[in-house]
Amino acid sequence: MEEIVKKFQSKFRKVREEMNKWNELQSCLISQFRNASHIVERLQVLQNSNNYGVLNCVSGTRDALLEKQFESFRNILVSMRKTL
């Protein structure tokens, strides 16, 4: 009887560890997805040259900002793939 209890305790411990691992992965993916969605929102704003005001006189500002955001977005997607 004691052996059966130990066996179930061991299985329960393993299941709890797996659930904790899944919870951590889910939290990580939610955070990464949130970051990616914020970048998508920013890209919509950054594409409109009216939002740059006096920075429009500095050539390449818009393109540089867009490129940095795309780079960050790609990095987040890579991180999400690794997490999965």
Contacts in CASP RR format, 6 or more apart in sequence:
PFRMAT RR
TARGET T0000
AUTHOR 0000-0000-0000
METHOD contacts of the structure
MODEL  1
MEEIVKKFQSKFRKVREEMNKWNELQSCLISQFRNASHIVERLQVLQNSN
NYGVLNCVSGTRDALLEKQFESFRNILVSMRKTL
25 83 0 8 1.000
28 83 0 8 1.000
29 80 0 8 1.000
29 83 0 8 1.000
29 84 0 8 1.000
32 76 0 8 1.000
32 79 0 8 1.000
32 80 0 8 1.000
32 83 0 8 1.000
33 80 0 8 1.000
35 76 0 8 1.000
36 73 0 8 1.000
36 76 0 8 1.000
36 77 0 8 1.000
36 80 0 8 1.000
39 69 0 8 1.000
39 72 0 8 1.000
39 73 0 8 1.000
39 76 0 8 1.000
40 73 0 8 1.000
42 69 0 8 1.000
43 66 0 8 1.000
43 69 0 8 1.000
43 70 0 8 1.000
43 73 0 8 1.000
45 51 0 8 1.000
46 62 0 8 1.000
46 65 0 8 1.000
46 66 0 8 1.000
46 69 0 8 1.000
47 66 0 8 1.000
49 56 0 8 1.000
49 62 0 8 1.000
52 61 0 8 1.000
52 62 0 8 1.000
55 61 0 8 1.000
56 62 0 8 1.000
END
